[in-house]
């Protein structure tokens, strides 16, 4: 059974998403080490979403509630969040609905910015990380591979992915009122991770030409060389940050890479570099009526003369400390603010994209239902062809070796098998597999638990303990 535990911008606060995101790389191994029923886990963690996709080994008719509660406890244990808090927040998706949900997420239909291009890559990388950690299963592999195929189909067949929608583009749209000439804007890009390339592309589309990059992990040089921009060293970072008109942060580190201290240090370094004495930079909002007239005037003048800077924080956990707004002239635009100010039309989606997702989810469910009958279908075919081979051998022993009897018998076997094969698919799609299995056992003596063992034995694998189907 597939289930999904989902916390997103739709049902969780930014602080919770931040804590879940910070612990996401440890979540999948912890989930699979918990309840025995959890066979596999893939965790999808983005700037506005944390989701755990689980493959549970639950017998038909048994409740998954205990395994789900253990999974929620495991996530809370890793993230330092209470089980009650998570239980009241997580959306619970199960069964065939899981495919529809993930396909919709991968296609960008559930993002803050509908049609967001980066999400498909994040879903794909989530599966790759699960493979590396050894927490995926064949069913989760099939689910995530179909999700990637569906997102590509949505992008290719609808207009939803053709506009280059992304959080950074929406953030730059919100910044338009503050910028008169993008070609004159000096930008510092902090980070070389998942959003860095998209951020650089969005900036260049607006005509930005002066971009430098800094990386706290030391990868700025390679990124800069690949994209034809300048790299900023650790020694020059504070000055570069203070001298930028726009700072865009998009790193995956779990600490602040821009804060008030950094910007004020950089401004002081810039003043010293210009050959002037350092000036105390105080935000005008901190001046009060209790100050002397000269002091108040100085504070106001300082704030008025301070450079205007916009800081866009695309990181989760937060890349930018909230105290930067205490620096004169600095404005902060973070993910929480972007979500609040997103235009309403960004939350819409096209009917065509939804239809593609729904059709793909239905097909995924049908295939899964047919796979449930696969061991019994194989066992039926084996049973029929074993009888066939015995009759052919008997005919040969009687001297009938001209081939006509064998050909006739093989044709008859194919005709006889046709209807049961067609009916197996029909019953599977109707969700009535058990009726087909019951008929198979009543007529041929083929039992579900024995067929799977026989199929695995033919494949050279060892029989596991999962209930499936076999010949009695």
ZAPAKE-592791 format. One record per residue (C-alpha): chain; x, y, z. Coordinates in Angstrom, 1 decimal. Example, Ala and Ser with C-alpha at 12.3 -4.5 7.8 and 13.67 -1.06 7.14 Angstrom:
% ZAPAKE-592791
   cadena     east    north       up
        A     12.3     -4.5      7.8
        A     13.7     -1.1      7.1
END
This chain:
% ZAPAKE-592791
   cadena     east    north       up
        A      0.0      0.0      0.0
        A      1.3      3.5     -0.9
        A      0.6      6.4      1.4
        A      1.8     10.0      1.5
        A      2.2     12.3      4.5
        A      2.1     15.9      3.2
        A      2.9     19.3      4.7
        A      3.0     22.2      2.4
        A      2.3     25.9      2.1
        A     -1.4     25.0      2.0
        A     -1.6     23.4      5.5
        A      1.7     24.2      7.4
        A      3.3     27.3      8.7
        A      6.7     28.5      7.3
        A      8.5     27.7     10.6
        A      7.3     24.1     10.5
        A      8.3     23.7      6.9
        A     11.7     25.2      7.7
        A     12.3     22.6     10.5
        A     11.1     19.7      8.3
        A     13.3     20.8      5.5
        A     16.3     21.1      7.7
        A     16.0     17.5      8.7
        A     14.8     16.0      5.4
        A     18.0     14.2      4.5
        A     17.8     12.1      7.6
        A     14.0     11.3      7.4
        A     13.8      8.4      5.0
        A     16.3      6.0      6.7
        A     14.6      6.8     10.0
        A     11.2      6.0      8.5
        A     12.3      2.6      7.2
        A     13.9      1.7     10.5
        A     10.7      2.2     12.3
        A      7.5      0.1     11.9
        A      8.1     -3.3     10.3
        A      5.3     -2.6      7.7
        A      7.3      0.3      6.2
        A      9.2     -1.3      3.3
        A     10.4      1.9      1.6
        A     10.3      5.7      1.9
        A     11.0      8.6     -0.5
        A     11.1     12.1      1.0
        A     10.3     15.1     -1.2
        A     11.5     18.3      0.4
        A     11.2     21.7     -1.4
        A     11.0     25.3     -0.3
        A      7.3     25.0      0.3
        A      6.7     21.3      0.8
        A      7.7     18.3      2.9
        A      6.2     14.9      1.9
        A      7.0     11.3      2.8
        A      5.9      8.7      0.4
        A      5.8      5.3      2.0
        A      5.4      1.7      0.7
        A      3.6     -0.3      3.4
        A      3.4     -4.1      3.5
        A     -0.2     -4.3      4.9
        A     -2.4     -7.3      4.4
        A     -5.8     -6.8      2.7
        A     -8.3     -5.7      5.4
        A     -5.6     -4.6      7.9
        A     -5.4     -1.0      9.1
        A     -2.3      1.1      8.3
        A     -3.0      3.4     11.2
        A     -0.3      2.1     13.5
        A      2.3      2.2     10.8
        A      1.2      5.8      9.9
        A      1.4      6.9     13.5
        A      4.9      5.4     13.8
        A      5.9      7.3     10.6
        A      4.7     10.6     12.0
        A      6.6      9.9     15.2
        A      9.7      9.2     13.2
        A      9.4     12.5     11.2
        A      8.8     14.4     14.4
        A     11.8     12.7     16.2
        A     14.1     13.8     13.4
        A     12.8     17.3     13.0
        A     12.3     18.0     16.7
        A      8.5     18.5     16.3
        A      5.8     17.0     18.5
        A      3.7     14.1     17.1
        A      0.5     15.9     17.9
        A      1.6     19.0     16.1
        A      2.5     16.9     13.0
        A     -0.6     14.8     13.2
        A     -2.9     17.8     13.1
        A     -0.9     19.3     10.2
        A     -0.1     16.4      7.8
        A     -2.5     15.6      5.0
        A     -2.9     11.9      4.6
        A     -3.2     10.4      1.1
        A     -3.4      6.7      0.5
        A     -4.1      4.1     -2.2
        A     -4.6      5.2     -5.8
        A     -4.9      8.8     -4.7
        A     -1.1      8.9     -4.0
        A     -0.3      8.7     -7.7
        A     -2.6     11.6     -8.5
        A     -1.2     13.7     -5.7
        A      2.5     13.1     -6.6
        A      1.8     13.6    -10.4
        A      0.1     16.9     -9.6
        A      3.1     18.0     -7.4
        A      5.6     17.0    -10.0
        A      3.7     18.9    -12.7
        A      3.8     22.1    -10.6
        A      0.1     22.2    -10.1
        A      0.4     22.3     -6.3
        A      3.2     24.9     -6.1
        A      2.9     28.4     -4.9
        A      3.7     29.4     -8.4
        A      1.6     27.1    -10.5
        A      3.7     25.5    -13.3
        A      6.9     26.0    -11.4
        A      9.7     24.4    -13.4
        A     12.1     23.4    -10.6
        A      9.8     21.0     -8.8
        A     10.1     18.3    -11.4
        A     13.8     18.2    -10.9
        A     13.4     18.1     -7.1
        A     11.0     15.2     -7.3
        A     13.5     13.3     -9.5
        A     16.4     14.0     -7.1
        A     14.3     12.8     -4.2
        A     14.1      9.4     -5.9
        A     17.9      9.4     -6.6
        A     18.6     10.2     -2.9
        A     16.3      7.3     -1.8
        A     18.2      5.0     -4.1
        A     21.5      6.1     -2.6
        A     20.1      5.6      0.9
        A     18.6      2.2      0.0
        A     15.1      3.2      1.0
        A     13.2      2.9     -2.3
        A     11.1     -0.1     -3.5
        A     10.0     -1.3     -6.9
        A      6.6      0.3     -6.3
        A      8.0      3.6     -5.2
        A     10.4      3.5     -8.2
        A      7.4      3.0    -10.6
        A      5.5      5.8     -8.9
        A      8.3      8.3     -9.1
        A      9.3      7.4    -12.7
        A      5.6      7.8    -13.8
        A      5.6     11.2    -12.0
        A      8.5     12.4    -14.0
        A      7.0     11.1    -17.3
        A      3.7     12.9    -16.4
        A      5.4     16.2    -15.6
        A      7.1     16.1    -19.0
        A      3.9     15.4    -20.7
        A      2.2     18.3    -19.0
        A      5.0     20.6    -20.0
        A      5.0     19.4    -23.6
        A      1.3     19.3    -24.1
        A      0.0     22.4    -22.2
        A      1.1     26.0    -21.9
        A      1.6     25.7    -18.1
        A      5.3     25.0    -18.3
        A      6.2     27.3    -21.2
        A      6.3     30.6    -19.3
        A      9.4     29.7    -17.2
        A      7.4     30.1    -14.0
        A      9.4     29.9    -10.8
        A      9.6     31.4     -7.3
        A     12.5     33.6     -8.3
        A     10.6     35.0    -11.3
        A      7.7     35.8     -9.1
        A     10.0     37.4     -6.6
        A     11.5     39.6     -9.3
        A      8.0     40.5    -10.5
        A      7.3     41.7     -7.0
        A     10.6     43.7     -7.1
        A      9.7     45.5    -10.4
        A      8.4     48.6     -8.6
        A     11.7     49.1     -6.9
        A     13.9     48.8    -10.0
        A     13.9     51.4    -12.8
        A     16.7     49.9    -14.9
        A     17.6     46.2    -14.6
        A     20.7     46.6    -16.7
        A     22.1     48.9    -14.0
        A     21.4     46.6    -11.1
        A     24.4     45.0     -9.4
        A     23.4     41.5     -8.2
        A     25.1     39.1     -5.8
        A     23.9     35.5     -6.1
        A     24.6     33.5     -2.9
        A     24.5     29.8     -3.6
        A     25.2     27.4     -6.5
        A     22.4     24.9     -5.6
        A     19.0     23.9     -7.0
        A     17.8     27.5     -7.6
        A     21.0     29.2     -8.6
        A     20.8     28.5    -12.3
        A     17.1     29.4    -12.5
        A     17.8     32.6    -10.6
        A     20.6     33.6    -12.9
        A     18.4     32.8    -16.0
        A     15.5     34.9    -14.6
        A     17.9     37.8    -13.9
        A     19.4     37.8    -17.3
        A     15.9     37.6    -18.9
        A     15.3     41.0    -17.3
        A     18.4     42.5    -18.7
        A     20.7     42.1    -15.6
        A     24.4     42.0    -16.7
        A     26.3     42.6    -13.5
        A     26.1     39.4    -11.5
        A     28.6     37.8     -9.1
        A     28.3     34.6     -7.2
        A     29.4     33.5     -3.7
        A     29.2     30.0     -2.3
        A     29.7     29.1      1.4
        A     30.6     25.6      0.3
        A     33.4     26.8     -2.0
        A     31.8     26.0     -5.4
        A     31.5     29.5     -6.6
        A     34.5     29.3     -8.9
        A     33.1     26.4    -11.0
        A     29.6     27.9    -11.1
        A     31.0     31.3    -12.2
        A     33.2     29.7    -14.9
        A     30.3     27.7    -16.3
        A     28.0     30.8    -16.4
        A     30.4     33.5    -17.4
        A     30.2     35.6    -14.2
        A     32.6     36.6    -11.4
        A     33.2     34.6     -8.2
        A     33.4     36.3     -4.8
        A     35.8     34.9     -2.3
        A     35.2     34.6      1.4
        A     37.5     37.6      2.1
        A     35.5     39.9     -0.3
        A     32.1     38.5      0.6
        A     31.0     41.2      3.1
        A     32.0     44.0      0.8
        A     30.3     42.4     -2.2
        A     27.1     41.9     -0.2
        A     27.1     45.5      1.0
        A     27.8     46.8     -2.5
        A     25.1     44.9     -4.3
        A     21.8     46.5     -5.2
        A     20.1     43.0     -5.1
        A     21.1     39.9     -3.2
        A     19.5     36.6     -4.1
        A     20.2     33.7     -1.7
        A     19.4     30.1     -2.8
        A     21.6     27.8     -0.8
        A     20.7     24.5      1.0
        A     22.8     25.2      4.1
        A     21.1     25.1      7.5
        A     22.4     28.5      8.7
        A     22.1     32.2      7.8
        A     24.5     33.3      5.0
        A     23.4     37.0      5.2
        A     22.7     38.9      8.4
        A     22.9     42.4      9.8
        A     26.5     42.0     11.0
        A     27.7     41.0      7.5
        A     26.0     44.0      5.8
        A     27.2     46.5      8.3
        A     30.7     45.1      8.2
        A     30.7     45.3      4.4
        A     29.5     48.9      4.4
        A     32.3     49.8      6.7
        A     34.8     48.1      4.5
        A     33.4     50.0      1.5
        A     33.8     53.3      3.2
        A     37.4     52.4      4.2
        A     38.2     51.3      0.7
        A     37.1     54.7     -0.6
        A     39.6     56.3      1.7
        A     37.1     57.9      4.1
        A     36.6     57.3      7.8
        A     34.0     54.7      8.8
        A     30.5     56.0      9.5
        A     28.0     54.6     12.0
        A     25.1     53.3     10.0
        A     21.9     53.4     12.0
        A     18.4     52.7     10.6
        A     16.2     55.8     10.7
        A     13.4     53.9     12.3
        A     15.5     53.6     15.5
        A     15.6     57.4     16.0
        A     13.1     58.7     18.5
        A     11.9     62.0     19.8
        A     14.0     61.6     22.9
        A     17.1     62.1     20.9
        A     18.7     65.5     20.6
        A     17.9     67.5     17.5
        A     21.4     67.0     16.0
        A     21.4     63.3     16.8
        A     17.9     62.8     15.3
        A     18.9     64.7     12.1
        A     22.1     62.7     11.8
        A     20.1     59.4     12.1
        A     17.6     60.6      9.5
        A     20.3     61.8      7.1
        A     22.2     58.5      7.6
        A     19.1     56.5      6.7
        A     18.3     58.7      3.7
        A     21.9     58.5      2.4
        A     22.1     54.7      2.9
        A     22.1     52.6     -0.2
        A     18.8     50.9     -1.0
        A     19.1     47.1     -1.1
        A     16.7     44.4     -1.8
        A     17.4     40.9     -0.4
        A     15.5     37.9     -1.9
        A     15.7     34.8      0.3
        A     14.7     31.6     -1.6
        A     16.3     29.3      0.9
        A     14.6     26.8      3.2
        A     15.8     26.8      5.9
        A     16.1     30.5      5.8
        A     19.3     31.8      4.3
        A     18.8     35.4      5.6
        A     18.5     36.5      9.2
        A     15.4     38.6      9.9
        A     17.7     41.3     11.5
        A     18.8     42.5      8.0
        A     15.8     44.8      7.9
        A     17.4     46.7     10.8
        A     20.1     47.9      8.4
        A     19.3     51.2      6.8
        A     17.8     50.9      3.3
        A     17.5     47.1      3.3
        A     14.2     45.3      2.4
        A     13.8     41.6      2.7
        A     11.6     39.4      0.5
        A     11.5     35.9      1.7
        A      9.4     32.8      0.8
        A      6.7     33.6      3.3
        A      6.3     37.1      1.9
        A      6.4     35.8     -1.7
        A      3.6     33.3     -0.9
        A      1.4     36.0      0.6
        A      1.8     38.4     -2.3
        A      1.6     35.9     -5.1
        A     -1.0     37.1     -7.7
        A     -4.2     35.1     -7.6
        A     -3.8     34.0    -11.2
        A     -0.6     32.2    -10.2
        A     -2.7     29.7     -8.2
        A     -4.8     28.7    -11.2
        A     -4.1     25.7    -13.4
        A     -5.2     24.6    -16.8
        A     -7.9     22.0    -17.3
        A     -5.7     20.3    -19.8
        A     -2.9     19.8    -17.3
        A     -5.3     18.5    -14.7
        A     -6.8     16.1    -17.2
        A     -3.3     14.7    -18.1
        A     -2.5     14.1    -14.4
        A     -5.8     12.4    -13.7
        A     -5.5     10.1    -16.7
        A     -2.0      9.2    -15.7
        A     -3.1      8.4    -12.2
        A     -5.9      6.2    -13.4
        A     -3.5      4.3    -15.7
        A     -1.0      3.9    -12.8
        A     -3.8      2.4    -10.6
        A     -4.9      0.0    -13.4
        A     -1.4     -1.2    -14.0
        A     -1.0     -1.8    -10.2
        A     -4.2     -3.7    -10.1
        A     -3.1     -5.9    -13.0
        A      0.3     -6.5    -11.4
        A     -1.5     -7.8     -8.4
        A     -2.9    -10.7    -10.6
        A      0.4    -11.2    -12.4
        A      1.6    -14.3    -10.4
        A     -1.7    -16.0    -10.7
        A     -1.8    -15.3    -14.5
        A      1.7    -16.7    -14.9
        A      0.7    -19.8    -12.9
        A     -2.4    -20.3    -15.1
        A     -0.3    -20.2    -18.2
        A      2.2    -22.6    -16.7
        A     -0.6    -25.0    -15.8
        A     -2.1    -24.9    -19.3
        A      1.2    -25.3    -21.1
        A      2.4    -28.1    -18.7
        A     -0.8    -30.0    -19.7
        A     -0.1    -29.1    -23.4
        A      3.5    -30.3    -23.3
        A      2.4    -33.6    -21.7
        A     -0.2    -34.2    -24.5
        A      2.2    -33.4    -27.2
        A      4.7    -35.8    -25.8
        A      2.0    -38.5    -25.5
        A      1.1    -37.9    -29.2
        A      4.7    -38.3    -30.2
        A      5.0    -41.5    -28.3
        A      2.1    -42.9    -30.4
        A      4.0    -42.1    -33.6
        A      2.2    -38.8    -34.4
        A      5.3    -36.8    -35.3
        A      4.3    -34.9    -38.4
        A      3.7    -31.7    -36.4
        A      0.0    -31.3    -37.2
        A     -1.3    -32.5    -33.8
        A      1.2    -30.3    -32.0
        A      0.2    -27.2    -34.0
        A     -3.5    -27.9    -33.4
        A     -3.0    -28.4    -29.6
        A     -0.9    -25.2    -29.3
        A     -3.6    -23.2    -31.2
        A     -6.3    -24.6    -28.9
        A     -4.3    -23.7    -25.8
        A     -4.0    -20.1    -27.0
        A     -7.7    -19.9    -27.7
        A     -8.6    -21.3    -24.3
        A     -6.3    -18.8    -22.5
        A     -7.5    -15.8    -24.4
        A    -10.7    -15.3    -22.4
        A     -9.2    -15.8    -18.9
        A     -6.5    -13.3    -19.8
        A     -9.0    -10.6    -20.9
        A    -11.2    -11.3    -17.9
        A     -8.2    -10.9    -15.5
        A     -7.7     -7.3    -16.8
        A    -11.4     -6.5    -16.6
        A    -11.7     -7.8    -13.1
        A     -8.5     -5.9    -12.0
        A     -9.8     -2.6    -13.4
        A    -13.1     -3.1    -11.7
        A    -11.2     -3.7     -8.4
        A    -12.6     -7.3     -8.2
        A     -9.4     -9.3     -8.4
        A    -10.5    -11.6     -5.7
        A    -13.4    -12.9     -7.7
        A    -11.0    -13.8    -10.5
        A     -8.6    -15.5     -8.1
        A    -11.5    -17.5     -6.5
        A    -12.6    -18.7     -9.9
        A     -9.1    -19.7    -10.8
        A     -8.8    -21.8     -7.6
        A    -12.2    -23.4     -8.0
        A    -11.6    -24.5    -11.6
        A     -7.8    -25.2    -11.8
        A     -6.8    -25.5     -8.1
        A     -4.4    -22.5     -8.5
        A     -4.0    -20.7     -5.2
        A     -2.7    -17.1     -4.9
        A      0.0    -17.8     -2.3
        A      1.6    -20.6     -4.3
        A      1.7    -18.9     -7.6
        A      4.0    -16.0     -6.5
        A      6.5    -18.5     -5.0
        A      6.6    -20.4     -8.3
        A      7.2    -17.2    -10.2
        A     10.0    -16.1     -7.9
        A     11.6    -19.6     -8.1
        A     11.6    -19.4    -11.9
        A     13.2    -16.0    -11.8
        A     16.0    -17.4     -9.6
        A     14.9    -15.2     -6.6
        A     14.2    -16.3     -3.0
        A     10.6    -16.4     -1.9
        A      9.8    -13.5      0.5
        A      7.0    -13.5      3.0
        A      4.7    -11.2      1.2
        A      1.3    -12.8      0.4
        A      0.9    -13.3     -3.4
        A     -0.2    -16.2     -5.6
        A      0.7    -20.1     -6.5
        A     -0.4    -23.4     -7.9
        A     -1.8    -26.0     -5.6
END
